[in-house]
Amino acid sequence: MGIQQTFYEAMREHGITRRSFLKFCSLTAAGLGMGPEFAGKIAHALETKPRTPVIWLHGLECTCCTESFIRSAHPLAADVILSMISLDYDDTIMAAAGYQAEEILDQTIAKYDGNFILACEGNPPLNEDGMYCIQAGKPYVEKLRRMADHCKAIIAWGSCASWGCVQAAHPNPTRATPIHKVITDKPVIKVPGCPPIAEVMTGVITYMLTFDRFPELDRQGRPKMFYSQRLHDKCYRRPHFDAGQFVERFDDEGARKGYCLYKMGCKGPTTHNACSTVEWNGGLSWPVKSGHGCLGCAEDNFWDRGSFYSSVTNLNVTGQVEATADKVGGILAGAAAIGVAAHAAASVVSHTKDSNKGGAQQ
Amino acid sequence: MNSKVASGPHDPANQRAVYVFEAPVRLWHWLHAFSFAALAVTGYLIANPLPSLAGEASDHFLMGDIRLIHFISAYVFAIGFAVRVYWALVGNRYAREIFYLPFWRPSWWKGLFYEIGFYLFLTRRQHKMLGHNPLAQAAMFFLNTLVTIFMIGTGFALYSEGLGIDSWADRMFGWVIPLIGDSEGVHDWHNLGMWVMLTFVIIHIYMAVRADIIGRESSVSTIIGGWRMFKDDQP
């Protein structure tokens, strides 16, 4: 595979028909919310642009991002995307192993220096010089830094790479650190979620390969097309929220009728993701549809907020405070009320005493 | 700055009544108070909703109405505060008191410690005040003015999530969310801000009523009529 090969040629080589290719282009355009005229643009770009290799690194993670990605429900996505992005390196799913596999990294740097995309799943632990994650005999953070030095742009797949996720939850013994805090000199796009939705992943990577740039990002570096709204904004149970109809227990009438799960701790109102529109497993279902609240897996700190089943969560002060705002505030206001009552009693005593002395209080 | 004890018979502090709080200040005080009351109650109910309603969803709009009251009160709260900031610039000297602390003045610190001693019953004699005493001024500044700014900032940041990305609220306040961390965190701190303000309200109402009953000057009627009346002619 020379540098001159286009995406289209690479796909044809992998046995994708032209008809399937065009279908994929239309579906991707629709998936990215770009309107029908962009199908042609995507097709044209893929036919004429040299293929960009993708190196997919794995740090501390559980592989759920890869599992999600290879189950993309776009018909063909598994075939098309995988052949298109030509995962030159991916520890989990590549055939090569050992020295052969590590050689691919050197070859990629030699052939495509500054011209490949680095997709990071998981994050590096920084404590003990990164010794908590060793790959090919070296700390993962060294591999990450080396590849990042030579790449064009970085995709942070999933909540691990984007925020830190479970391994960075308090007290974070290995000091697992999200990608954007380790690599600061390259553009990073965050695609959070534990895992991210497969169609979101393929959508983002197709956009980047097709248009040679990131899709528009929000302030936190997430693609606006998938992360600009909360699940709550597009939730099919929203009318029950607005009406004031809630599930109070998982076995009550409200649960059977499909009422809003907010009181059961659903984090839909604070979670930015596309679950309520794109859904999961080929649009089959998603957490709320299956009767359980959202855990907020696409948001930062979602492990450090105490119960998943409470609408008021713990104040996040570096994971140290295990108390909600209502608890802290209730104590504060209660203490003020007691203090005021005590001071009022003392004032009455003092005032009466002073008055008895003959108005000396003035 | 107002902690001075009057020095002579013609000192304004010896007058029996002084016009202290101008109409916009008084009007804002009550708008602020009532909108906060509405915001605190509806905000608490948004975090901890009322028991579930039965029947068809189309028959009710309870949560929607609670949120609507919250948002309308929030506009009153925020616009009222903006006008109040303007009035601090053009109004009389007492209109400015809650917006800054004259910490560079040794006399202000002296007054502050004097007031702390007074409220700890260590000193019997209370200073005559036209505006706020230094202790009250510090409480107003930290627990009301700063918290108000915090609540407006975090409140509109959360509101922007509903209005949508690139809305006016997102452009003006959206940066607050990544600053604090995430949407859930902003909700939590916004909630705690309400409790801090409620704590202030408890102390504030107590102090105002206490001053009115056993202090040397009027307090409750001053924020209604604007005139500070003194009960004695002594300095």
Interface residues (C-beta under 8 A of the other chain):
Chain A: D218 R219 Q220 K224 S228 Q229 R230 D233 P239 H240 F241 D242 A243 G244 Q245 F246 V247 E248 E253 G254 Y259 Y262 K263 K267 P269 T270 T271 H272 G296 E299 D300 N301 F302 R305 S311 V312 T313 N314 L315 N316 T324 A325 D326 V328 G329 G330 L332 A333 A335 A336 A337 G339 V340 H343 A344 A346 S347 S350 H351 D354 A360 Q361 Q362
Chain B: A47 N48 P49 L50 P51 S52 L53 A54 A57 S58 D59 H60 F61 L62 M63 G64 I66 Y119 F121 R124 R125 E161 G162 G164 I165 G174 W175 I177 P178 G181 D182 S183 E184 G185 H187 D188 W189 N191 L192 M194 W195 V196 L198 T199 I202 I203 Y206 R210 I214 R216 D232 Q234
